[in-house]
Amino acid sequence: MDVPRPAFKCFDDDGRLKRSGTVWTASAHIITAVIGSGVLSLAWAIGQLGWIAGPVVMLLFSFVTYFASTLLSDCYRTGDHVSGKRNYTYMDAVRSILGGFRFKICGMIQYLNLFGVTVGYTIAASISMMAIK
């Protein structure tokens, strides 16, 4: 199946504006995300689990994050990995892979997870504010 090529250089092969990111900008985003969460969780992990188990658990979860990232990157295009349809969001990937009713179930689970994480952050923030007070 041939994908029609746009006539202008400022558009990608799917008709959207061409992305301007480079390997350097992608690396910068990844490093800031990893360092941000790592710096925030390092003291807590070591304080709760000790000097041996804390870093070991952090390394374990870093491998889990790496595995999830590779799965998501494999879902970026549906069909052919070079010229297949792009999935711009997580739900686009779920819709193209699962389709129909399972897509709606996955969306409900995703929103329930988002709700639960929000409640958890709210409770943790209020406990921290009470400790500061």
MIBABA-734420 format. One line per field, with one value per residue: x, z, y of N, C-alpha, C in turn; residue number from 0. Coordinates in steps of 0.2 Angstrom, whole numbers, plus 2048, in hexadecimal, padded with zeros to 3 digits. Atoms other than C-alpha are relative to their C-alpha. Layout:
N
n_x c(X ...) $
n_z c(Z ...) $
n_y c(Y ...) $
ca_x c(X ...) $
ca_z c(Z ...) $
ca_y c(Y ...) $
c_x c(X ...) $
c_z c(Z ...) $
c_y c(Y ...) $
resi c(NUM ...) $
This chain:
133
n_x c(804 7FC 802 7FF 7FB 803 7FC 7FC 7FB 801 805 7FD 803 807 804 800 7F9 7FA 7FD 7F9 7FC 7F9 7FE 7FE 806 803 7FB 801 806 7FF 7FC 803 805 7FD 7FC 805 803 7FB 7FE 806 802 7FA 7FF 805 7FF 7FA 803 805 7FE 7F9 7FB 7FF 806 802 7FD 802 807 800 7FD 805 805 7FD 801 807 801 7FD 804 806 7FF 7FF 807 804 7FD 802 807 800 803 803 7FF 7F9 7FC 7FD 805 807 803 7FD 804 7FD 802 800 807 800 7FD 805 806 7FE 7FE 805 806 807 802 7FA 7FD 804 7FE 7F9 801 803 7FB 7FB 803 800 7F9 7FE 804 7FD 7FA 802 802 7FA 7FC 803 7FF 7F9 7FE 803 7FC 7FA 802 801 7F9 7FC 804) $
n_z c(800 801 7FC 805 7FD 800 805 7FD 7FC 7F9 7FE 7FF 805 7FE 801 7FA 800 7FE 7F9 800 7FB 802 7FB 7FA 7FC 7FD 7FA 7FB 7FC 7FC 7FA 7FB 7FD 7FC 7FA 7FC 7FC 7FC 7FB 7FB 7FD 7FD 7F9 7FD 801 7FC 7F9 7FE 802 7FE 805 805 803 804 807 804 802 805 806 802 803 806 805 801 804 807 804 802 806 806 802 803 806 806 802 803 806 801 806 802 7FB 804 803 7FD 7FD 7F9 7FA 7FC 7F8 7FD 802 808 801 7FD 805 807 7FF 7FE 804 7FD 7F9 7FC 7FF 7FB 7F9 7FF 7FE 7F9 7FC 800 7FC 7F9 7FE 800 7FB 7FA 7FF 7FD 7F9 7FC 7FF 7FB 7F9 7FE 7FF 7FA 7FA 800 7FE 7F9 7FD 800 7FB) $
n_y c(7FA 7FA 7FA 7FA 7FC 7F9 7FC 7FB 803 7FF 805 807 805 801 7FA 7FB 7FC 804 7FF 7FD 803 804 805 7FC 7FE 806 802 7FB 801 806 7FF 7FC 804 805 7FD 7FD 805 803 7FC 800 806 803 7FF 803 807 802 7FF 805 806 801 7FF 806 802 7FA 800 806 7FF 7FB 803 805 7FC 7FD 805 800 7FA 801 805 7FD 7FC 803 802 7FA 7FE 805 7FF 7F9 801 806 804 800 7FC 7FA 7FB 801 7FA 7FD 7FF 7FA 801 807 803 802 807 805 801 804 807 804 7FF 801 800 800 7F9 7FC 803 7FE 7F8 800 802 7FB 7FA 802 7FF 7F9 7FD 803 7FD 7FA 801 801 7FA 7FB 803 800 7F9 7FE 803 7FC 7F9 801 801 7FA 7FC) $
ca_x c(800 808 806 803 811 80D 813 81B 82B 823 816 81A 815 804 7FF 803 811 822 829 839 840 852 85B 862 851 84A 859 856 844 848 856 84C 83E 849 854 844 83C 84C 851 840 83F 851 851 840 845 855 84C 83E 847 859 86A 869 857 853 85F 85B 848 84C 856 848 83B 847 847 834 833 83F 835 825 82D 833 821 81A 827 822 810 815 810 803 806 817 824 82A 81B 80C 7FF 806 7FE 800 7F8 7F8 7E5 7E8 7F4 7E7 7D9 7E4 7EA 7DB 7CC 7BA 7B4 7C5 7CB 7BD 7C1 7D3 7CE 7C3 7D2 7DE 7D2 7CF 7E2 7E4 7D6 7DF 7F0 7E8 7E0 7F1 7FA 7ED 7EE 801 802 7F5 7FF 80F 807 801 813 81A 80C) $
ca_z c(800 7FA 806 7FC 7FF 803 7F6 803 80D 81D 81E 824 81A 823 81F 830 833 833 844 848 856 855 85F 86A 86F 872 87D 886 88A 88F 89B 8A3 8A6 8AD 8B8 8BE 8C4 8CA 8D4 8DD 8E0 8E5 8F7 8FA 8F3 8FD 90D 90C 905 90B 902 8F9 8F5 8F0 8E1 8DC 8DC 8D2 8C5 8C4 8C0 8B4 8AA 8AB 8A4 896 891 891 886 87A 879 876 869 85F 85F 857 846 842 835 82C 838 82A 821 82C 833 842 853 85B 86C 877 873 860 862 86D 860 851 85A 864 85C 861 872 879 875 87F 88E 88D 88D 89D 8A5 8A0 8A7 8B7 8B9 8B6 8C3 8D0 8CD 8D0 8E0 8E6 8E2 8EB 8FA 8FA 8F8 906 912 90D 910 921 925 921 92B) $
ca_y c(800 810 81F 82F 83B 84E 85B 866 863 86A 85C 84A 83A 83A 84C 854 861 85A 857 861 856 84F 842 84F 856 845 841 851 84D 83B 841 84E 842 834 840 849 839 831 83F 840 82E 82A 831 829 818 817 81E 811 802 804 806 7F5 7F2 805 806 7F4 7F8 808 7FE 7F1 7FF 807 7F7 7F6 807 803 7F4 7FE 80B 7FF 7F8 809 80D 7FD 803 814 80E 801 7F4 7F8 800 80C 812 80C 817 822 821 832 82D 81E 81C 81D 80E 805 808 802 7F3 7ED 7F6 7F7 7F2 7EE 800 807 7FB 800 813 810 807 815 823 819 818 82A 82E 822 82A 83B 836 82F 83F 849 83E 83E 851 854 849 852 863 85D 857 868 871) $
c_x c(804 7FC 801 805 7FE 805 805 805 7FE 7FB 804 7FC 7F8 7FC 801 807 805 803 807 805 806 801 802 7FA 7FC 804 7FF 7FA 800 804 7FD 7FA 802 803 7FA 7FD 805 802 7FB 7FF 806 800 7FA 801 805 7FD 7FB 803 808 805 801 7FA 7FD 803 7FE 7F9 800 802 7FB 7FB 803 7FF 7F9 7FE 803 7FC 7F9 801 801 7F9 7FC 803 7FE 7F9 800 7FC 7FC 801 808 803 803 7FA 7F8 7FD 803 7FA 803 7FF 800 7F9 800 803 7FB 7FB 803 802 7FA 7F9 7FA 7FF 806 803 7FC 801 807 800 7FD 806 805 7FD 7FF 807 802 7FC 804 807 7FF 7FE 806 804 7FD 801 807 802 7FD 804 807 7FF 7FF 807 804 7FD 802) $
c_z c(800 804 7FC 804 7FF 7FB 804 805 808 803 800 7FB 802 800 806 7FF 802 807 800 805 7FD 806 806 804 803 806 805 804 804 806 805 804 805 806 804 805 804 806 806 803 804 808 803 800 805 807 802 800 802 7FA 7FA 7FC 7FC 7F9 7FC 7FD 7FA 7F9 7FD 7FC 7FA 7FA 7FE 7FB 7F9 7FC 7FE 7FA 7FA 7FD 7FD 7F9 7FA 7FE 7FD 7F9 800 7F9 7FE 805 7FD 7FD 802 802 807 805 804 807 802 7FE 7F9 7FF 803 7FB 7FA 802 803 7FD 804 807 805 801 805 807 802 802 807 805 801 804 808 804 801 807 807 802 803 807 804 801 804 807 803 801 806 806 800 803 808 804 801 805 807) $
c_y c(806 806 806 805 808 804 805 7FD 801 7FB 7F9 7FB 7FF 807 805 804 7FC 801 803 7FD 7FD 7FB 804 803 7FB 7FE 804 7FF 7F9 801 804 7FC 7FB 803 803 7FA 7FC 804 801 7FA 7FD 800 7FB 7F8 7FD 800 7FA 7F9 7FE 801 7FB 800 807 800 7FA 801 805 7FD 7FB 804 803 7FB 7FF 805 800 7FB 803 805 7FD 7FD 805 802 7FB 801 807 800 7F9 7FD 801 805 806 804 7FE 806 802 800 805 7FF 7F9 7FD 7FF 7F9 7FB 7FF 7FC 7F9 7FB 801 7FF 801 800 807 804 7FD 803 808 801 7FE 806 806 7FE 800 807 803 7FD 803 807 800 7FF 806 805 7FE 801 808 803 7FE 804 807 800 7FF 807 805 7FE) $
resi c(0 1 2 3 4 5 6 7 8 9 10 11 12 13 14 15 16 17 18 19 20 21 22 23 24 25 26 27 28 29 30 31 32 33 34 35 36 37 38 39 40 41 42 43 44 45 46 47 48 49 50 51 52 53 54 55 56 57 58 59 60 61 62 63 64 65 66 67 68 69 70 71 72 73 74 75 76 77 78 79 80 81 82 83 84 85 86 87 88 89 90 91 92 93 94 95 96 97 98 99 100 101 102 103 104 105 106 107 108 109 110 111 112 113 114 115 116 117 118 119 120 121 122 123 124 125 126 127 128 129 130 131 132) $
